[in-house]
Amino acid sequence: MSRDTLSTLTNDTLADRSYRAVRDAIGSGELRPGEKITERGLAERLSVSPTPVREALRRLEQDGLIERTGPRTVVVATIGDTARQDLAEVEIGLRGLVARFAARHATPEQLDRLDAVLDEADDLHIVIRQRHDDGKPIDKHLDALLDAMWRFNEGVNACAANAVLVRLLEQTRVFSPAERRARLLERVAADKEFGQDRYASHRALVLALRAGDSAEAEQIVLEDARGGLNALRGEPRRNG
């Protein structure tokens, strides 16, 4: 491998990491709408050179998450309700496509691992409900449950065997992983029934994947993703 090729691969990796770091900071509210950020400031913050930061900012500008105000200066964009709804529809559609591809390519071993994760999640779910009823702390168990469901979702992504599609999904998430987790923790702590209307969909999805039913897998995920995003945004669940 030539030095130029190695340099390009390294810069691409650093650009990806920089992109995710800034995107997550925007999603979590660490970088707030209207806040000014500079290439130099971000490079120092992320301990990288300005080159990958420049590439990351270019992608964030394309995503509509930042707005350029000068050659080296940008501000965090204010995303309106309409734009956020449009982004949600893109994320939901991509999630459905991931499920469709997963039904085509999932191996028995991958599906067994998905079932094992759901078995673990079921056990945690029982403990959480009991502790919630008894007035005991649930934070540790809830964190473990969210970790399990993250592993399940990552497992479904792996089943799709389509890195480009998964990358597009990562770039169009309405909520960063940190913000999604914070919102879930807040809602489940307040209401032990939060998300129960969609919980069984995970088992149904694995059954559809085992059957190789792309259309059914996609439909299950579309309904679940739409309901989940609406719930996290505090909106009533929509049918259809």
NORZIJO-V171377 format. One record per pair of residues at least 24 apart in sequence whose C-alpha atoms are under 6 Angstrom apart, sorted by the first residue. I is the first residue (numbers start at 0). J is the second residue. D is the distance in Angstrom with one decimal. If there is no record, write none. Layout:
# NORZIJO-V171377
((I	J	D) (I	J	D))
This chain:
# NORZIJO-V171377
((10	51	5.8) (13	51	5.7) (14	51	4.2) (14	54	6.0) (14	55	5.3) (17	55	5.9) (18	55	4.5) (23	175	5.2) (26	174	5.8) (26	175	5.1) (27	178	4.8) (32	75	4.8) (32	76	5.4) (32	77	5.0) (33	74	5.4) (33	75	5.0) (34	74	5.3) (34	75	5.4) (35	73	5.8) (35	74	4.3) (36	73	5.5) (36	74	5.8) (37	71	5.9) (37	72	4.7) (38	71	5.9) (87	173	5.8) (90	171	5.6) (90	172	5.8) (91	221	5.9) (91	224	5.7) (93	168	5.9) (95	217	4.5) (95	220	5.5) (95	221	5.3) (97	159	5.7) (98	216	5.6) (98	217	5.2) (99	213	4.4) (99	217	5.2) (100	159	4.6) (101	158	4.6) (101	159	3.7) (102	208	4.4) (102	211	4.6) (102	212	6.0) (102	213	5.1) (103	211	5.8) (104	159	6.0) (105	158	4.6) (113	151	5.9) (120	144	5.7))
